[in-house]
Amino acid sequence: MEHYGIFSILPPLVAVILAIRYKNVITALFFGGLLGALALAGWNPIEALTLFIKDYIFKQAADGYNSSLLVMMVFIGGFVGVITHSGGANAFAAKVAGWINTRGRAQMAVWFGGLAIFFSDSGNPLILGPTFQPITDKLRVSREKLAWLLDSTASPVCILVPFIGWGIYIMGLIKKEFEPLGIVESEFAAFVKVIPFQFYALGTLFMIPLVALLGFEFSAMYRAEKRTLETGQPLWPDAKPARPAVEINQDRDNRANASMMIIPLIVLFVCIFGLLIPHGFPFKPAPGPVLRSALCFGYFMGAVTCMFLMVRHKVKTGAEAFKMYMDGTKEIVFILMILVLSWALGSVCKALGTANYIVALAQGNVPAWAVPALLFVTGAAISFATGSSWGTFAILVPLAIPMSQALGAPLYASIGAVLSGGLFGDHCSPISDTTVLSSMGAACDHIDHVKTQLPYAMTVALASLVSYVAAGFIHSPAVLALALALVALLIVVFSRIWGAKLTDHRASRA
């Protein structure tokens, strides 16, 4: 496997360090990618800049899948713009305040919403974020916590569903390796058997209700939650939120009502499922282009519905409503730049052999019981460095299946370890697109989101690592119980060492 040695990992490492140090993700991604291009161009700075723009930025933006995602993001931006500024979110927050009247209930509502929007890891934070942000602000839940909730119910949900893009992609990788090895089991059956071994995804989803209902907080999230609970400030004073917030205390037009939030969401889901059901969804996988087209159509019709309701209730004129939609598309440009530069950096890392270098470091004489744990750690390192879980799956699944067969390691635990490691690294990486979108959905400072999410993600990762070691000896899905028990135990222990149990906050009746 070709690679540039230790230099292979410097571009993503530099990007992460610059992003955290200067809180400027675009600059960090650009210079991280440019550093890699410098090596590829023989250390000629002029040629490197030309190479990075022409062969990486332009090509990634023009890629069929990437370009369709960028277009979809523009539709989402318009939808978020009208939903955010229509006043419907405020009215919806007031409407549900009678039931969602505590911090715990607000967090659980976001959790349930994330489980319901299982079909899109990108749509999840951008639908739920503007919907719940005014509610969580009112109940003194920090924006950092909201971003974690959104991020933890996006990819961790999608990776468990076999009939959407995530499952289809993973099953395709499994099938390619099963055929030459003579494994007769279907890729769908294998995927279902792997689900109990996806310790990180299931542990993350399990952690949310524990934290929400028990109130245990620790590390950077504890400090953020304590700040918001005591002062009512959802962000730190120097924070730079990824989008304008829905201001719950602003004087809003009393003609705005909850229907401007609820009816567009209903239209959104009806349009999406109406277009997908003829293709067999949810019982059959919907083709990727069909799924993305349905999402674009749903977001557009949801936005049009919201604009119609604003005009009908005389909240805004037609021209004002259209301007809100266009303003929403403009606000998404920053996110689009981050996505393109993230993809470009990932492509540079592929050319440098970043993943190959990490895999080479991890290879050696490995006992069968250690294979799942080794795959988990390797997957996490690759995914964190590249910001891509899917790229990690493509690299490691073809290694994991033959390795587990040759060494007698547990097959389903090994595949689950690759998926969990890739998901964990992607979940933590500041250059991951889902991490960026969660910051945007929550109107949170992106680096603050990364800092507060990392300790919680590492808690689940630690429990997962121990469980993969156990799975190397105990070839049974019952190891999942150990993983979930460890998550619960570590939450309590870490909150006593680095945090505390915070009291709940109830909305005022005034």
Buried (B, 14 or more C-beta within 10 A) or exposed (E): EEBBEEBBBBBBBBBBEBBBEEBBBBBBBBBBBBBBBBBBBEEEEEBBBEBBBEBBBEBBBEBEEBEBBBBBBBBBBBBBBBBBBBBBBBBBBBBBBEEBBBBBBBBBBBBEBBEBBBBBBBBBBBBBBBBBBBBBBBBBBBBBBBBBBBBBBBBBBBBBBBBBBBBBBBBEBBBEBBEEEEBEEEBBEBBEBBBBBBBBBBBBBBBBBBBBEBBBBBBBBBBBBBBBBEEEBBBBEEBBBBBEBBBBEEEBBEBBBBBBBBBBBEBBBEBBBEBBEEEEBBEEBBBBEBBBBBBBBBBBBBBBBBBBBBBEBEBBEEEEBBBBBEBBBEBBEBBBBBBBBBBBBBBBBBBBBBBBBBBBEBEEEBEBBBBBBBBBBBBBBBBBBBBBBBBBBBBBBBBBBEBBBEBEBBBBBBBBBBBBBBBBBBBBBBBBBBBBBBBBBBBBBBBBBBBBBBBBBBBBBBBBBBBBBBBBEBBBBEBBEBBBEBBBEBBBEBBEEBBBEBEBBEBEEE
